[in-house]
Amino acid sequence: MTVYKRHQRVWGILQVVLRPWIIHKFSIQSEPIDIEGPVLFVSNHVTTWDPLIVATSLKKKQVYYVASEHIFRLGFLSKIIVWLVGPISRRKGASAKDTTEKCLEHLHQGHSIWLFAEGEQSWDGRSKEVIRGTGKLVKDSNVTLVTYRIDGGFLSLPRWADTIRKGKVKGKVVGIYYPEELKKKTAEEINEIMNRDIYVDAWETQRKEMIHYRSDLMAEHLERMLYLCPKCKKDGTLHSNHNRVYCDCGFETEVLDTGFFKDDEPFETLSEWEDWQKKTLIEAYHEGNLLFEDAGATLMRIGNHHETQLLEKGILYLKNNTIIVNTQTFALSKITRMAMTRYGVLLFTYEDIYYQIRLEGNVNVRKYLEIWNYEKRKR
């Protein structure tokens, strides 16, 4: 049996075993997809379960997913995952050249690919733009492009939470674009099509539908996303408990089962809080009034074959435009790429070497990424 045949057989088994359970778990309403030939699927990314959610629309069509490189560093479990479904590795915070080449190889062999083209899950319920190179990948592949949108996924399982909230999730095809049509468009025009088709604002949708997501843990681990208190404006002082978010300074608010904050004070939605904290963070950084310090950091170097080398353990700092872990220093200006996986792991490329910083507990590392993004925009 060839590797591809094995993956097809595993896909069929998983559809029988997992599909009914996933549909029940998330209350999914998904449209079936029946398209012949190799297809490049592109969708928004809202939960860690998205590959299983979108698979409910693909009962007969097996696809290869592009997945974060970290799942290839799970020891024996990684070997099982690779043997069963053969995911395509994508290094966050590094060049995507190898990933693109692997995708094109699959597509030219007649296989189909599913790509979560934003590159990461949404933090606040709003879609990000697709990675710029996606349009070129579509043109170079010379296959059918299908855009697919997931609605309701963010409030069912936000990136910062651990438990599923029972509500409603919808998955549907937005557009089907054939090679003859795509040849006439530039890569940037294709990017614009994908951004338009897969864009979701969970709050705009929720204001219209007001779906209830049953859970007594609506604020669970929100401190993984929120790093600034709106009252005292301090970093790292927020905590969560069931439906409450509160700060050491006495500030407190509650998350309703619709996802909105109770009484709309000081924000109605997470997206409003997100916009405020980003703006406030950058203002403090620009004025030179910013110093981050977080204990429990582990710094590792990651090799080309997913091997890891422990370099440092200790305190993570951001000081004088430099990230510091004990004796290791990384000037922000020399970090060419940076990204996150999950909520407590930073991945970045520094002088062509790939690194990972992991923080223990629910310590928020998003603030480091935001400052690097700001420096990148300035450059």
N, C-alpha and C positions, 0 to 999 in steps of 0.2 A: 504494500500500500504506500503510495506517495505521501509526502507531508501534506500537500494540499487536500488530498482525499481524506486524510485523517482529520484535518481541521473541519472539513465539511461534515464528516460523520459526527464529530463532537458537537458541532453547531446544532445539528438535528436533535441530538440527545438533550442538549441544554434547553432547546426550545420546548421539548415535551415536559421536561422536569421543572424548569424555572419559570417559563413564561406565565402560567396561571398564577403562580405565587407572587411574582412581581406585579402583575396587573392588580391583584387583590391588595397587596401591601401598599401601593401608592394610589389606588383607585384610578388607574390609568384608562383613558380613552384614546386609543391610537389608531390612526388610519393605516390599513395594510398597503405595502408597497410591492408592486409587481412590475419590474423593469428588467428587460433582458440585457445581457452583455455587461461589461465592466462599467462600474459607476463610481464616481467620487461624491460621497455624501458629505455635506457640511452642515453643522448645526451649532446652536448655542450650547453653552456648558454651564449647568446650574447645580448639579449634585455629583457626588462621588459615584452614584449609581447610574449615571447617564448611559453608559454602554448597555446596561441591562434594560433601561427604560426604552431607548430607541430600538432595541432588538425586538420589542413587542410588535413593531411594524414590519419586521423582516422575517416572517415565519419560514420562508423558503430560500431566502438569499443570504448566504454567508458573507460576512465582511471581515476585513482586518482593521483593527483599531490602532490609532496612533496613541501611545500611552507614555506617561512621564517615566523618565529613566530610573527613578527610584524604585519602581516595582521590579527592576532587574537586580536589585541588591538585597533580596529577601531570602537568600540562601536556597534551600531545597524547594521552598514554596515557589520561588521564581522559576526554577527548572520545570515544575509542574505546569505553571501558567504558560510558559513558552511552548512546552510540548503539546498542551491542549489547544491553544488558540493562536499562538504565534504573533503576539502584539509587536508593533513597530516602535522602537525606542525613540523618544524625543527628549533631548537634554534641555531642560529649562535653564535659562541663563547662559546659554551657549549657542554656537552656530547650529542651524538646522540643515546644513548641507547633507549630512549623512541620512537624515530622516527623509528629506526630499528625494534623494536617490533611491532609497528603499521603497518609497511610495510609488515612484514611477516604474520601478522594476515590477512590482505587483500588478499595477494597472496595465502595463504592456504585455503581461502574461495572461491577461483576461480576468484578473481578480478584482474585487471591489474593496474600496477603502472608506472608512468612516473617520472624519476629521472634526474634532471640536476646535474650530479655527480661531477662537479667541485666545487659545493657549492656556487658559486657566479658568477655574470656576468664578462666577460672579460673587463679589463680597456683599453688595448692597441691593441686588435685585435688578440691576441694569446691565445690559450687555455691553461688553467692550468691543472695539473694532477688531476685525479679523487680523491676524498677523499679515504684514504687508506682502510677504512672499507667496501667500496662498493663491492670488490671482495668476501669478506666473506658473505655479504648479498646475493649476487647472488648464491653462493654455498648452503647456508642455505635455500634459497627459493625453490630450486628444480623445477624451471619453466624455460621457454624459455627466453633467453636474446636476445634483439634486440638493436643493436647500430644504432644511427641515427645522421646524421650530418646536421647542418644548415650552409650554405654558404651565405655570403652577408649581413647577419643580422647586423653585427657590424657597417658597414658603413651606413646602413639604419637608425639605431637608437642606437648610442653609449650610453654607460652607463651614461656618463656625460651630455648628451643632453636631451632636452625636446620635440623636434619636430622630426617628421619622414622625412627622405630624400627619395624621390622617385627614386629607382634604380632597383635592381633585387635581389630577395632572392630565394635560392633553398633549398629544404629539401628532403633528401633521406635516405633510409635504407642502411647502410654500411655492416652490418653483422647480420646473424641469427644463434644463437648458442643454440642447444637443450640440455636438462638436461643430457642425456646420455654422450654427449661430455664434458660438463662442469664438470661432476663428476671426470673426469680423470685429471683435472687441479687444481693447487693450487690457493688460493685466489690471490696471487701475480701475477700469470700468467694471471688470468682473468683481473686484473687491467691493465696489460700491453696491453691486447687485446683492452680494452675499451679506454685507452689512445691513442693507435694507430688509432683506428677507428674514434674517434670523434675529433681528433686534427685538428685545423684550424689556419692558419696564414693568416689573411686577406690581408696582404701586399704582400705576395708571390702570392696569388691568383690574387690580383689586378694588379700586374705587368704583368700578362699574359692576363687578360681580359680587363683592363682599362675601367670598367663600370663607367658611370657618374651618380652621385647621386644628383638630382636637388634640390638645396636649396641655399638661400642667408644667411643661418645661419650655415655654415659648422664648425665654431669655437665656436658655442654657448656653453657657460659655460665650456670651456676647463680648466678653473682655478680650477674646481672641481677635475680634474685628475692631472694636472701639478702643482707642488708646488715649483719648483725651476726654476729661470730664468737662461738661459745658458750664459748670458752676465755678470750680476752682482752676480749671484749665491745666491741671497737673497730669502727668503721664504715669501710667501704671498703677493708678489708685482705684480703678473700677473693678467691681465684682458682680457676680450674678448668682441668683438663687431662685429656682423655679421660674416664675414669670417676672421677677424683679431684677432691675439693674440699679446698683447703688454705688456710691463713692465714699471714701473715708471721710470726706468733708461734710457729709450729711445729705448730699443730693440723692434723690431716688426717683425712679419712674417705673412704669409697668408696661409689659408688652401684652396686648390683647390677642385673642385667638384668630383675629383677622390679620395680625402682623403689625398693625398700627400701634403707636404709643398711646396710652390712656391720657385723655385731656389735651392731647397735642402739645404738651409742654415739656421741654422747650422745642421739641421737634415732633412732627407728625409721623415721619418715616425714618428708617435707617439711612436712606439715601440723603436726606437732609442733614442728618448727623454726620454722615461721611463727608459731604461737601464742606461743612463747617470745620471739621477737624483737620482736613487737608489744608484748607486755607489758613487756619490758625497755626498749624505746624510750620508751614512754609514761611509765614510772617515771622515767627520766633527764630527760625533758622536764619532768615535773611538779616535779622537784626543782631545775630550773634549770641542770642540768649538760649542756646540749645546744647544740652549735653545728655546723651543717653548712657545708661549703665545698667546692664542686666546680668545677673549671675546665672550659673548653670549652663554655660555655653560649651559646645563641643565643635572643634574645627577639624575637618577632614579634607584630604585631597582625594579626588575621584579620578581613576584611570580610564583609559579608552575602552577597557573591557569590564567596566563596572566595579573594578577592584577598589578598595578604600584603604587609606593610610591615615591613622590618627596623628594629628599634629599638635593640638593643644586642647586643654580643658581649663576652664576658668571663667573670667568675667569678660563680657562683650561690651565694648565702648563704641560710641561715635563721638569723635572729638577732633576739632581742627580739620574738618573735611576728610577724616580718615577713620576707617573701621579697624578696631584693634581687638585682638583676642590674645591676652597675655603678651608674649613677645612678638607675635605676628601682626604686621601692619599692612593695610591695604588702602592706598589713596583712592578716593572716589573717582578722581579723574582718570585713573588707570584701569578701573573696572569697566570692561567693554560691554558686558551684559550681566543682568541680574534678574532673578525671578524668585518666586516662592512655590513651594509645594505644601499642600494642606495649610496649616496655620502657624507652625513654629519652626520652619526650615527655610533658610536662605540658600540659594544656589547662585553662583556667579563665576565669571571668567576673569582672571587677572593675569596679565602677561602670558596669555595662551594656556594657562593652567586652570582646571576646573575644580572649584571648591564647594564645600557645604558647611554651613553653620547651623547647628540644631540647638534650640533652647529647651530646657526642661519645663514641664508644667504648661500653664496657659499663658506664658509670657508672650506678649504681642511683638512680633518682629516686622510688622507691616510698616512701622515708622521708618525703619532703616531703608526699606525699598522706596518709600515715598521721597525721602531725601535724595537718594541716588537718582531717581527719575527726574527730580527737579534739576539736579546738577547736569544730567544728560540733556535736558531741554535747553539749558543755558548754553551748553557747548554746541 
